[in-house]
Structure formats: structure tokens, C-alpha cells
Amino acid sequence: MSENANEQTLARGDGGNVATAGRTESEEAFAAWLDTFQANTLMVRALEKSIKQELGLPLAGYEVLVRLAEVPEGDRLRMQELARRVLLSKSGLSQLFTRLERQGLVERRGDPENLRVTYATLTEEGREALERARPAFQEEIEERFARHLNKEEMRTIRQAMRKVIRTSGEEPLSEEPGNA
């Protein structure tokens, strides 16, 4: 078999497919997932360490501050929606939020018209902490991720991950490519 033919996807007699370098599509899919998982894990570890040094918070705490800072002035964000945006369970967010409240970074506010609804707000102290930590966060993203990829590679990653996110029944948290 020629080298070129081996690199192409070929149909096998058993109904499976041979993918690049002789891997089946299933093996190639697993390898792609494994690489994505490993890259994510390594990035999260680096970001976690950096944010812990800057703020004394876990990465999820930084993410809470970021998501609250995105809320337009005068708008409010329900705790339930905040949990969805930071990818935590409601109980996980509640525990983290309590720690952030004790540090004076965030506040819970009830809705006087609907006592079952609680809103999350960012305090001025929380906004200042976020601004102190943001450069370290952005430096880690640049150093460990962005500088190793060109724009086309980043666009391809975003498009692929957005498909995967939507397949899970969710909407991507980032803006549509080209709008950011």
C-alpha cells in the first residue's frame, strides 16, 4: 500500500474505517478526546496555581468573579445561572460562594418579589481582586496556549468544541467566533 493511501481513510470489509496512520475512526476519536482532556488538565493545573498565588482562590473562584464582572451595570445574575456559567453544581457554587462572601468579594441578594430567587453580585473589593489577578491569568493563557497556535488553529478548535458543547445540549459560554 502506498504511503498516501495509508494516510487516507479507507473502508474495511468489517464495516469499520481505517483512519490516519492506520487507526480506526474510533481509535482516532479516542486519541483526539485524550489529547483534548490532557491539554485541558494541564492548562487548568497551571491556571489554578497562578490564581491561587495571586488571589488565594481556586480557579473556580476566579471564574465566579469573571462571570459576575461580565454582568452589565444594573443587571442581576441568578445564582442558578451563575452555576451554569462556571460549570459547577448549585451546591458546589453555594459552598464556593460562601467562601468568596467571607472574603468580601461577592454578595448574595434576595429578590423581594420572589423569595425563592437569589442573585449574585460582585463587590468593589471583588472587582479589584479580579483586576489584580487578570494579568497573571492572561499570561498563563498566552504562555501555555495562545502563542503555540495560529489564528486558524484557534478558530478550528473553537468551531470543533462549540459543536461538542451543543451536542451535549448546552450553548457555548463564549461569544460566536468573529464577535469576540
C-alpha positions in Angstrom: 0.0 0.0 0.0 1.4 3.4 -0.9 2.2 5.9 1.9 -0.5 8.2 0.6 -3.2 5.5 0.5 -2.3 4.6 4.1 -2.8 8.2 5.3 -6.3 8.4 3.7 -9.4 7.0 5.4 -10.2 3.6 3.8 -13.2 1.4 4.2 -12.6 -2.0 5.7 -14.5 -5.1 5.0 -15.9 -5.4 8.5 -17.7 -2.0 8.3 -15.1 -0.1 10.3 -12.9 2.6 8.9 -9.2 2.9 8.9 -8.2 6.5 9.8 -4.9 8.3 9.5 -1.8 6.2 10.2 -3.8 3.0 10.4 -6.0 3.9 13.3 -9.8 3.2 13.2 -12.1 6.2 13.5 -12.9 5.0 17.0 -9.3 5.0 18.0 -8.7 8.4 16.3 -11.7 9.8 18.2 -10.4 8.5 21.5 -7.0 9.9 20.8 -8.5 13.3 19.9 -10.5 13.2 23.1 -7.5 12.1 25.2 -5.3 14.9 23.8 -8.1 17.5 24.5 -8.5 16.2 28.0 -4.8 16.2 28.7 -4.3 19.7 27.3 -7.3 21.0 29.4 -6.0 19.3 32.6 -2.5 20.8 32.2 -3.9 24.3 31.5 -6.3 24.0 34.5 -3.4 23.0 36.8 -1.2 25.9 35.6 -4.1 28.4 35.9 -5.1 27.0 39.3 -1.6 27.5 40.6 -1.3 31.0 39.2 -4.7 32.2 40.5 -4.0 30.6 43.9 -0.7 32.6 44.1 -2.4 35.9 43.1 -5.7 35.7 44.9 -5.5 32.7 47.3 -8.6 31.4 45.5 -9.2 28.3 43.4 -9.6 28.7 39.7 -13.4 28.3 40.1 -13.4 31.4 42.4 -11.7 33.4 39.8 -14.2 32.2 37.2 -17.1 33.3 39.5 -15.5 36.8 39.7 -15.1 36.9 35.9 -18.7 35.9 35.2 -20.1 38.4 37.7 -17.9 41.2 36.2 -19.5 40.4 32.8 -23.0 41.3 34.0 -23.9 44.7 32.7 -24.4 47.5 35.2 -27.9 47.4 36.6 -28.5 43.8 35.6 -28.5 40.9 38.0 -27.4 37.3 37.7 -29.3 34.5 39.4 -27.2 32.0 41.4 -28.6 29.2 39.3 -27.4 30.9 36.1 -24.0 31.6 37.7 -23.7 27.9 38.5 -24.3 27.1 34.8 -21.8 29.6 33.6 -19.0 28.4 35.9 -19.8 24.8 35.3 -20.5 23.9 38.9 -23.4 22.2 40.6 -25.7 24.5 42.7 -24.3 23.1 45.9 -20.7 23.4 44.7 -21.3 27.0 43.8 -23.0 27.7 47.1 -20.0 26.4 49.1 -17.6 28.4 46.9 -19.7 31.5 47.0 -19.9 31.3 50.8 -16.0 31.4 50.9 -15.9 34.3 48.5 -18.5 36.2 50.6 -16.4 35.7 53.7 -13.6 37.4 51.9 -15.9 40.3 50.9 -15.6 39.6 47.1 -19.2 38.8 46.4 -22.7 39.2 47.9 -26.0 37.3 47.7 -29.1 39.4 47.3 -32.6 38.1 47.6 -35.4 39.2 45.3 -38.1 40.9 47.5 -40.8 39.9 44.9 -39.7 36.2 44.7 -38.1 34.9 47.9 -37.0 31.7 46.1 -34.6 33.7 43.8 -31.2 34.7 44.9 -28.9 37.0 42.9 -25.1 37.0 42.9 -23.3 40.3 42.8 -19.6 41.3 42.7 -18.4 43.7 45.3 -16.0 46.6 44.6 -13.4 44.5 46.5 -14.1 41.6 44.3 -13.7 43.8 41.2 -10.3 45.0 42.5 -9.2 41.4 43.2 -10.2 40.4 39.7 -8.2 43.2 38.2 -5.1 42.2 40.2 -5.4 38.6 39.1 -6.3 39.1 35.5 -2.8 39.8 34.2 -1.5 36.5 35.7 -4.4 34.6 34.2 -3.9 36.1 30.7 -0.1 35.5 30.9 -0.7 31.8 31.6 -3.2 31.5 28.7 -0.7 33.2 26.4 2.3 31.3 27.5 0.8 27.8 27.6 -1.8 28.0 24.9 -2.2 31.0 22.5 1.4 31.5 21.5 1.6 27.9 20.3 -1.4 28.3 17.9 -2.1 30.4 14.9 -5.5 32.1 14.3 -6.7 29.4 12.0 -5.9 26.7 14.6 -7.7 28.6 17.3 -10.7 29.1 15.1 -10.7 25.4 14.2 -10.5 24.4 17.9 -13.4 26.8 18.8 -15.6 25.5 16.0 -15.0 21.9 17.0 -15.6 22.5 20.7 -18.7 24.5 20.0 -20.1 21.5 18.1 -19.3 19.2 21.0 -20.8 21.6 23.6 -24.1 21.9 21.6 -24.3 18.1 21.2 -24.4 18.0 25.0 -27.5 20.2 24.9 -25.7 23.4 26.1 -24.8 26.6 24.5 -21.1 27.7 24.4 -20.2 30.3 27.1 -18.0 32.3 24.7 -19.3 34.6 22.0 -19.7 33.4 18.4 -16.3 33.4 16.6 -15.8 36.7 14.9 -17.9 38.5 17.5 -15.4 38.3 20.4 
